[in-house]
Amino acid sequence: MANNHRTIGNVLRGVWIRICASCARHLFPAQLRMPFYRWMGMKIGKGTKIAASVDIDGSAPELITIGNNVWVTRGVMLLCHQRDLSQYEVGKPVMDCPLKYAPITIKDGAHIGIGSIIMPGVTIGEGAVIGAGAVVTKDVPPYSIAVGTPAKVIKTFAN
Ligand SMILES: CC(C)(COP(=O)(O)OP(=O)(O)OC[C@H]1O[C@@H](n2cnc3c(N)ncnc32)[C@H](O)[C@@H]1OP(=O)(O)O)[C@@H](O)C(=O)NCCC(=O)NCCS
């Protein structure tokens, strides 16, 4: 889980992550972006490409693992945290609910469609294809296509 206590070390780490994220978002060609993502703490395999304008969760990039030969297309958001609403009650500010963190794993050869959102805790299987604009809230099996909000599998490729 990400450690977000306000120590000087964490503030400097946050600044470093945001500098890297900003460079990575805009650099061209795609290969130049990859070191910045790794310096943020993401684990990324070989041959993987991340398009411009991809949004990485700056609060916990170390929770993101991407395999080999993955294609993360433009405008995708990889989100590793959200509010824990299990104790939320009427009359209580939602901001008082603690944050909870969960990893994202994208396996080899997956294709993440334009503008999609991958939610905390999701694993995208090997060779899976995520449709444009999907909101992926659950794991996606290998070699399948998932589309929509929330994303549902519409096709699975046989061996
Ligand atoms: C998901 C996707 C891969 C499906 O491609 P496909 O296998 O050729 O599927 P089809 O176009 O035949 O569509 C199959 C069904 O899914 C629906 N569908 C396709 N893409 C969809 C999407 N992004 N969201 C919701 N539904 C979608 C179609 O309307 C169709 O529905 P129907 O069976 O009720 O008619 C493709 O539509 C897509 O979104 N690709 C991502 C494109 C992208 O991100 N490009 C970035 C640059 S590479």
The ligand as a Gaussian input file, in Angstrom:
#p B3LYP/6-31G(d) Opt

LIG

0 1
 C      -13.385000      -3.600000     -28.901000
 C      -12.891000      -3.700000     -30.327000
 C      -11.497000      -4.271000     -30.333000
 C      -13.847000      -4.652000     -31.024000
 O      -13.466000      -4.838000     -32.341000
 P      -14.160000      -6.004000     -33.231000
 O      -13.731000      -7.346000     -32.708000
 O      -13.853000      -5.701000     -34.626000
 O      -15.687000      -5.913000     -32.850000
 P      -16.908000      -5.279000     -33.651000
 O      -16.567000      -3.941000     -34.208000
 O      -17.383000      -6.343000     -34.586000
 O      -17.963000      -5.060000     -32.490000
 C      -18.540000      -6.140000     -31.778000
 C      -19.610000      -5.569000     -30.873000
 O      -19.004000      -4.794000     -29.846000
 C      -19.480000      -3.442000     -29.891000
 N      -18.335000      -2.591000     -29.623000
 C      -17.206000      -2.477000     -30.344000
 N      -16.352000      -1.642000     -29.746000
 C      -16.972000      -1.194000     -28.643000
 C      -16.592000      -0.301000     -27.633000
 N      -15.391000       0.302000     -27.637000
 N      -17.441000      -0.084000     -26.624000
 C      -18.662000      -0.690000     -26.589000
 N      -19.070000      -1.568000     -27.527000
 C      -18.234000      -1.803000     -28.548000
 C      -20.021000      -3.257000     -31.289000
 O      -20.989000      -2.240000     -31.325000
 C      -20.586000      -4.619000     -31.569000
 O      -21.804000      -4.727000     -30.903000
 P      -23.020000      -5.602000     -31.528000
 O      -22.515000      -7.027000     -31.566000
 O      -24.135000      -5.396000     -30.563000
 O      -23.264000      -5.052000     -32.879000
 C      -12.860000      -2.314000     -31.033000
 O      -14.178000      -1.875000     -31.334000
 C      -12.191000      -1.268000     -30.175000
 O      -12.796000      -0.572000     -29.344000
 N      -10.842000      -1.143000     -30.406000
 C      -10.016000      -0.203000     -29.723000
 C       -9.601000       0.884000     -30.715000
 C       -8.504000       1.725000     -30.160000
 O       -8.381000       1.923000     -28.978000
 N       -7.681000       2.221000     -31.039000
 C       -6.527000       2.976000     -30.583000
 C       -5.494000       3.056000     -31.617000
 S       -4.812000       1.458000     -31.993000

